[in-house]
Amino acid sequence: MERLYIYNGALAVIGFSLGFPAVRSLIDGDHSIPVLLLAIGGSGMIVTAGYESLRTDPEEFNISATALFAVVGAACVILLGTILSTVSGI
């Protein structure tokens, strides 16, 4: 599998993990600036990851295995934190 798609998929997961709780809070009526910025930032990360996946040539994309592992690891940790936070109701 191409590293470009793994990298952008991990960034989309991070964006979803940041944006989903913020959008849920906005729907519930919490209209604070930090929540709004998280919703915009998370949505922006998802859109940008999709755009970059479509526009970038996978053969020209270059990232080290260590950096890719760090981004994928961060995506897994933040997704786990979002799931746990959602399930626990915090």
N, C-alpha and C positions, 0 to 999 in steps of 0.2 A: 504494500500500500504506500502511496506517496506521502511523504512527510508533510507536504503542504496541507493536505486534507486532515491529517491528524492534528496538526497545529491549529488550523482554523476551527476544527471541531471542538478542540479543547477551549479555545477562546470563546466560542459560542456557548459552551456549557458554563463557563465562568460568567458570561453576560447574563445567561438565563438565571443562574443562581443568585446574582445580584439584583436583577430586575424583577423576578417573580414575586419575592416577598414585598418589594416596594410597590409594585402595581396592586398587589392584594391590599396593602395598607391604604393606598390611594382610593381604592374602591370602598374600603371600610370607612373612609372619611378623614383620614389623617393627611392633611394637606400641608405638611411642613416642607421646608426647603431641602433638608437632607433626603427625605423620602422621594421628593420630586427629582432631585439630582441622581439618585440611585436608579430610579426608573428610566430616566433619559440615558444614563450611562450604560445600563444593562441592555437596553434596546439598541443603542448605538453599537455596542460590541457585537451583538447578534447580526445586525444588518451589515456591519463592516466585515465580519468573518465570512458571511455569505458572498458579499461582493468580491472580496479578495480571492475566494475559492473559484469564482467564475472568471475573474479577469487575469489572474496570475498564471503563468506557465509553470506547471509542476516541475519541469526539467530545470528551470532557472532558479527555483526556490532553493535556498541553502540555509540549513540550520544544523548545529551540532547535535549529536545524540544526547548530550548532557542537558542542553537547553530544552530540547524537545521533551525529555523525561521530566524536567522541572515543571514545564507548563502542564503536561498531562497529570503529574502528581498534584499540582495546585488545583487543577480542575476537579480531580477526584475528591480532594479534601474539602473544597468549598461546596461541592455538590452534596457530600455526606453531611456537612454542617447545616446546609439548607434543609435537607430531608429531616434531620433530627430536630431542627428548630420548628419545622412545620408540624411534625408529629407530636412534639411535646407541647405545642401551643404557646411558646414563649414569644 
